Amino acid sequence: MIPVELRPGDHYPAVIVGGGQAGLSVSWHLERAGVRHVVIERESAAHEWRDGRWDNFTLVTPNWQCRLPGYPYDGPDPDGFMTRDEVYAWVRGYADTFDAPLAEGVEVHRVDRRDDGVFVVTTSAGVITADTVTSATGGYHRPITPSWAADIPDRVVQMHSHHYRNAGQLPGSVLVVGTGQSGTQIAEDLHLEGRQVHLAVGRAPRVARFYRGRDCMTWLADMGVYDVPAGVQAAAKRAATNHYVTGRDGGRDIDLRVFATQGMRLHGRATGISQGVLAFDDTLAAHLDHADLVAESIKDDIDAYIARAGMDAPVEPRRAPVWTPPSGPTQLDLAEVDAVVWAIGFRADWSWLGELDVLDANGHPVHERGATAVPGFSFVGLPWLHTWGSGRFHAIARDAEHVAEQVVTASQGALAVG
């Protein structure tokens, strides 16, 4: 890694905004192609892995899927799951394996494009220009909380999952709202610490950790599921929340029904507060059934793959539900709750893109494998950039190579014109 000090008036053939694994991967290709560029990072390289996860966080994908350009995982546990600190060290170490030109502690405020096609990049270190700009900031920027969170009594500590680190931050009993990967794993983390946990359950699906002798995600990778292009997938699947599971303690299922038998209180979707009482709708049973149905359907797909391939894999009995919720909506007097963890996701913030015509009417990036209608501007590191694997380490190298090829071509074209 080469620290770069941006100076007002500097010009680069390529600017990459974001110093995580996606931005660094594009930088690796540009270095090999001899394209002068800079990676601009608001904080520090890979900081989200250290600063945006809880203490007991682990990857949910096996380590062997962690591969960046020229930098595959080569540790001692390919089928294990790196911890938060291990992932941070691995990604941060990647920048040290090549001369990544990195400007850390610099925020990009705005990107505009002049009539001559040159990009004007306004940063906290001054204004620079570029022939190409690549957004590698991901799609999760602003933590979401519902408007009615303001109605929760002041004595109740509120925290978004992005800021959760461990149970010691929170007093007493805790309500976790949301059952994506973060919500379910944080609920488990608190549960294992002996806390009384209430969990508002959404429609997120789940997946078994292991089935028929192997990790389910290894099966899915072999089946090519992560490589199916986004355009082939139904829009509903692309918009769906990722399946919840955990890599903690070597990896295991997260079965909310099991948590319920151990004292965790499960509820349906939280709908609002009235006179200090939080209401939940009558969706809990349906959401639990949906999660189980998805998990079992994945097993069906694995069974079919094994049969087609004529593989010799151990037969495993299917799991039966161990708990069924009572019917009807539930309520929770907030006098019984000391803290709330909001795990309902993030909102993208593309305000720094200025007037660039790269978003649709709903503010979502419009691109074809990262390429946009604005010559020289591209995205990388987005979920479903090209395939389901785009949002995980599994396919970042492939996506970065494709985007880097576009950047190299565009920067060379600009050089020829200049």
N, C-alpha and C positions, 0 to 999 in steps of 0.2 A: 504493500500500500504506500502511495506517495501523498502526503498531505498537500493540499492545494489551497493557496490563499487567493480568493477571487478579488479582482481589481476592477473597478468601474471602467467600462470601455473595452474590456477583454472580449475577444471573439473566438468562438469554438465551432468547429465543424459539427460537433454533437454535444448536446447537454442531456444528461440523464437525471431526472428528478426522483430521488429516493434511493437510499443506500442499503436496502435490504437484499435478500437473496436474488430477487428478480433483477434489480438494477445492477448488482455486482456481476450477475451472469451475462448481461448485455455488455458490460464493460470488458469482461474477459475476451469476448469475441472482437470487440473494437480494438483492443490492444493487439490481438493477433493480426488484425487487418491493417494495423498502422494508422488508424483514424484518431486524430487528436480529439480528446473529449474530456469532460469532467463529470463526476457524479456528485450531485448536490444533495446533502442530507441535513435535515433540520436539526436532528439530535446527533446521534453517532451511529456508525454502521451497525446494523443488526440490533439496534437498541430495543425494538419491540419484543424481541424474544426474551430479553432480560427484564424490561420495565413494564410489559403488558401482560404478564402471566403470573399465576399464583405460585407459591413456593413448591407445592407438590405436583405441579404441571408436568406431564409427559406428552410426547407425541402420541397420536393414536394410529399413526402409520408405522410399520416396521422400519427399522433403521436402514435396511438394504434399499428401500425406496428413496433414501436421501442421496441425491446425486446432482451436483452442479457441474457446469462445463469444466472438464479437466479435474474434477474433484469429487469422486465417488466416496461414499462412506467406506472406510477401511478399518473400522474399529473391531473389537473382539466379540461384539454381540449383534450380528446382522439381523437376527430375528427379534431383537429386543426393541425397546422404545426409549430414546434419549430423554433425559430430564430437561427442564427449562435451561439450567445452566450449561448443560452439555450441548444443547442446540445453539445457544448463544455463542459458546466458544467455537463450535464447528463453523458457523456462518461467519463469525468475526475472523476466524483463522483463514477463511477462504480469501478474504481481501489481502491477506499477507502472503498468499502464494503467487501473486502476480502484482505488477505495478499499477494497481487500481488508483487512478487520480481522484482523490476523495476530498471534497470540501465539506467538512463537518461543522455543525453549529450554524448553518446558513439556511434561512427559510426563503422559499420561492413565494413571492406575494402575487405575481401575475405573469402570464405569458401572452404576448400579442404577436401578430404577424404583420409585417409591413407589406406595402404593395409590391416591393421587389422580392418578396418571398422570405426575407430574413426574419427570424424570430427575435423579439425583444423580451428579455427575461429580467424582470424586476425582482431583485432579491434584497435581503437584509444587509448584504454587503455591497449593494450598488447595482447598477444596471449593466448587464452584459448582453451580447447578441450571439446568435447561433444559427447554423444552417438547418439543423434538425433538433427536435426535442422529443424525448421519450418519457412518458409518465410511468414511473415504477413505484407509485405510492400505494398500490393496492386499492381496494374498494371499501374499506372499513375505517371511517375517519372520526365520526362524531357519535359518542355513546347515546343510546336512546333511553329515555324514561318517559312514561305516560304523563299526560297533563295533570291527571288527578293525583300524581305523587305529591303535589303540593298540599293535598288534604290530609296527609299522614301526620299524626301528632309530632311535634318537634322533639319529644323525648326519644323517638324511634330513630336510630341511626340508619341512614340510607346510603347505599354504595352501589355503583355500577360494577359489573363483573370485571371490567377492565382495570379497576383499582383494587380488586380483592387480592390479598396475598396469603392470609391464613386466618384461622378462627380467632386468633388473639386480637384481631382488629375489631371484633364485634362482640357486643354483650349478649348474654342470655340466649333466648330462643330466636331463631332466624327464619324469616320467610324468604325463599328463593323463588323468583318469578321468571319462568322460562326453562325449557328443557331441551335446548340445543346442547352441543358438546360442552360449552362452558357451564351452563346451568346445572346439568346433571352431575358433572364432575365436582363442581363446587358444593352442591348439595351432599354428595358423597363425602367430600372432604370434611364438611361440618359434622355430618352424621358419625364419621369415624372418630371425631373429637368428642363425641358424647353429647352434642348439642341436640335440643329438640328442634327439628327441622320441619317446616311446612313448605310444600313444593307445589306451585301452580303449574300444572302440566299442559303443555301445548301439543301441537300435532307433529312434532319432530319424530322421524322414524328411528329405529335402532337396528343394530347389526350385532350378531354374535361375534365374540372375539376369535374363538377357534371353532372349527367344525371339521370333522372327519380327518383329524390328524394335522391340520395346518391352520394358520391364521387366515381368517376369511378374506382379508384384504390381499393376501398373497394369492389366494384362489382367484379373486376378481381381477387382479393384475394379469395373471396367466390367461384368463378368459378374454382379455382385451377390453374389459368394461371401461377402464379409465382412458382408453384411446379412441372411443367413438366420438366423432366430431360433434360439436354443439349443434350444428344445423340439422343433424339427424335426430337429436333428442327432442322430446316434447317440451314446450315452454314451461309446463308445470313442473317437470323434473328439474329443469335448470334453475327454477326459482325456489325449489324445495330446500329446507334446512338439511344440513349434512346429518348422517346417521350418528347417534351417540353410542359410544363405547369408550373404554379407557385402556391406556397402556401402563397404568400404575401397577406396581408390584409384579411386573412381568406380563401384565395384560389380563383382563377379565371382562366379562359382560357387565353392563349396567342394566339391571332389571329393576325397574321402579316398584314392581309388585313385591319383590323380595324386600326392598327397603320398607315397604308398608308393613310387612309382617314383623319388622324389627323396630317399629315405632315411629317411622317417618309418617307425617300426615300429608296425604296427597289430596289435591283439589283440582277442579277444572280450571278453565281460563279465568283469570282475574278480570272483573268488569268494572269495578269502581268502588268508591267508599261513600257510605252514608252514616252519619252520626257515629263515627268511630268504628264502624263495622265494614269489613271488606267482603264483597260478594264475589262468588265464583259461579260460573254457569255450569250446566249439566252436561259437560263434554268429557269428563274424566274417563268414563268407561270406554267411550268411543276412541279417545286418543290412545289409551293403553292397548286396546284391541288393534288399532292401526299400526302402532309400533311393533307389536308382536307379528302381525300379518306381514309386514315388510321384512322382518328378520327371517321369518319362515320362508318367504318367497325367495330370498337370497339363497337359503339352503336348498330350495328346490332347484334353482339355477345351477348350484354347485353339483348337486346330484346328477343333473342332466349332463353337465360337462364331463363328469367322471365316467358316466356310462358311455358317452360318445367316444371318449378317448380310450376306453377299455382299461382304465387305470385300476390299480389295486390299492384301494384306500379303505381304512377301517370304517365300519358302519357305526353310526352313532344315533341313539334314540333321540327323538324330538322332545323338547321340554314342554311340560304342561303348565298353564298359569297357576301360580301358587296363591293368588289373592284376587278377589273380585270386589270392586268398590260398591258401596250401597248406591242406589239410584237417587237422583235428584241433585239440585244445586246445593252448595255448602256456603257457610259464612264463617268468618274469623273475626272475633272481637280483637281489635288491635291492642287491647290491654294485655293480651297474651303474647304479644310479639315485642321484641326489643330491637330488632334490626331487620332491614330488608335489603336483599341483593337483587338488583335488576340485571337479568341476563336475557334481555330481549333484543340484543343486536346493536347494530350501528347504522348510521346514515352516512352516505357518501357526501363529501364536500368538494365539489369541483369549481368553487368560486375563483380559484387561482387561474383557471383557464381563460378568463377574460371573455372576449368576444369570439373565440375560436369556435367554429361550427363543427363540434365533435360530439355533441350530446343530443339526445332526442328530446321530445316535448316533456318527458318525465324526468329529465336530468340524468339519464343513463348513457354511458359511452356507446357510441356507434362506431363499429370497426369491423374489419374482416381479418381475423387472426392478428389483431393489433394495429393493422393499417387503417387510417382514417381518410376521410375525404379531403382533409387539409394536407397537401403535400409536405412531407418532412416531419409530420407529427404522428406519433404512435403510442400505443398503450402496451404494457407488459405487466404480468403479475396479477391479472384480474381473474376471478373465478370464471370458469367457462370461456376463457380467452379463445381457446380452440377445442378443448375436450374437458371432460370431468376432471382429468388429472391436472389441468392447468392451475387449479387452486391449491395444489399441494406439491411437495418436493418431487413427486413422481414425474412430472412433465415440465418442470421449469426450464430445464436445460434445452429441451426441444423447442419450447416457445421462444426462449431467449435467442436461440440460433436463428430462428425464422425472422424475428423482429430485427436482430442485428444485421441480417442480410439487407433488409429494407433500408436501415440507417446508413450502411456502407454505400449502397447504391445512390441514395439521396445526397449524401455528403460529397461523394465523388462528382455527382452531377452539378452540385453547387460550385465545386472547385473549378470544374471545366468552364462553367458560365462566367465565374469571376475572373 
